[in-house]
Amino acid sequence: ISTIGVDFKIRTIELDGKTIKLQIWDTAGQERFRTITSSYYRGAHGIIVVYDVTDQESFNNVKQWLQEIDRYASENVNKLLVGNKCDLTTKKVVDYTTAKEFADSLGIPFLETSAKNATNVEQAFMTMAAEIK
């Protein structure tokens, strides 16, 4: 049996004195899971769209992912745009301002993160939790 390809984690955070459990379904944006992912959108309260700041193509795909979300997720689903790998400054091809202006035009919060050195990773989850609550 092959795996469906979704990494599932539960992350517990504290926000305004409340304990919030976030269920994280990481589909890694892989094309072969495109048809499967539509079913994951349905019950979601929040969706974090992540692109790689060193990969223009991954940023270009954000628009397509947001269209998928609009098509399959509930109307008021909270969205967050995240540019990951911001620690790789010399390889960066998508600048902060471009992504921020794009997110602002859609009314979506935006953050740059680095999973490698944990920059803004916690902030991304806190931002999403605050949007949802």
C-alpha positions in Angstrom: 0.0 0.0 0.0 1.5 3.3 -1.0 1.0 6.3 1.3 -1.2 9.1 0.4 1.6 11.5 1.0 0.3 13.8 3.6 2.4 14.5 6.6 0.0 14.9 9.6 1.1 16.6 12.9 -0.7 18.1 15.8 0.8 21.3 17.2 -0.4 22.7 20.5 0.1 26.4 21.2 -1.0 29.0 23.8 -2.8 32.1 22.6 -4.4 34.6 24.9 -4.4 32.2 27.8 -6.1 29.5 25.7 -4.6 26.2 24.6 -5.2 25.7 20.9 -4.6 22.5 19.0 -3.6 22.9 15.4 -3.9 19.9 13.1 -1.3 20.3 10.4 -1.8 18.5 7.1 1.3 19.0 5.0 0.8 18.0 1.4 4.1 19.5 0.3 2.4 20.9 -2.8 3.2 17.8 -4.9 1.4 17.7 -8.2 0.4 14.0 -7.8 -1.6 14.8 -4.7 -3.5 17.6 -6.4 -6.7 15.6 -6.7 -6.4 14.3 -3.1 -5.8 17.7 -1.6 -9.1 19.1 -2.7 -10.8 16.9 0.0 -8.4 18.2 2.7 -9.6 21.8 2.1 -13.2 21.1 3.0 -12.9 21.1 6.8 -10.0 23.4 7.1 -10.3 26.6 9.2 -7.0 27.9 8.0 -4.6 27.2 5.1 -0.9 28.2 5.0 0.5 28.4 1.5 4.2 28.1 1.5 6.6 28.8 -1.3 10.4 28.7 -1.5 12.0 32.2 -1.7 14.9 30.7 -3.7 12.5 29.3 -6.3 10.6 31.7 -8.6 8.4 28.8 -9.9 7.2 27.9 -6.4 6.1 31.6 -6.0 4.4 31.6 -9.4 2.4 28.5 -8.3 1.0 30.3 -5.3 -1.8 31.9 -7.5 -2.8 28.4 -8.6 -2.9 27.1 -5.1 -5.0 30.0 -4.0 -7.4 29.3 -6.8 -7.7 25.7 -5.6 -8.4 27.0 -2.1 -11.1 29.3 -3.4 -12.6 26.4 -5.3 -12.6 23.8 -2.6 -12.3 25.4 0.8 -15.1 27.0 2.8 -15.8 30.6 1.9 -14.3 32.2 5.0 -11.2 30.0 5.3 -8.2 31.9 6.8 -5.2 32.1 4.6 -1.5 32.9 5.3 1.2 33.2 2.7 4.7 32.1 3.8 8.0 32.5 2.0 10.3 29.8 3.4 14.1 29.5 3.3 14.7 33.2 4.1 18.0 32.3 5.6 19.4 31.6 2.1 19.9 35.3 1.3 22.4 34.9 -1.5 20.0 32.5 -3.3 16.9 34.5 -2.8 15.0 35.3 -6.0 11.5 36.3 -4.7 12.0 39.5 -2.7 10.0 40.4 0.4 8.3 43.4 -1.2 7.0 41.5 -4.2 5.4 38.8 -2.0 4.1 41.3 0.6 2.4 43.4 -2.1 0.9 40.3 -3.6 -0.5 39.1 -0.2 -1.7 42.6 0.6 -3.6 42.8 -2.7 -5.5 39.7 -1.6 -5.9 40.7 2.0 -3.8 37.8 3.2 -1.2 38.0 6.0 2.4 37.4 4.9 5.6 36.2 6.6 9.0 35.0 5.6 10.3 32.0 7.6 13.3 29.8 7.8 12.6 26.2 9.0 16.3 25.7 9.2 17.0 28.3 11.8 13.4 28.5 13.1 12.9 32.2 12.1 9.2 33.1 12.3 8.0 29.5 12.3 6.3 29.9 15.6 5.0 33.3 14.4 3.4 31.6 11.4 1.4 29.2 13.6 0.5 32.0 16.0 -0.6 34.2 13.1 -2.8 31.5 11.8 -4.3 30.6 15.2 -5.1 34.3 15.8 -6.8 34.5 12.4 -8.9 31.4 13.1 -10.0 32.3 16.6 
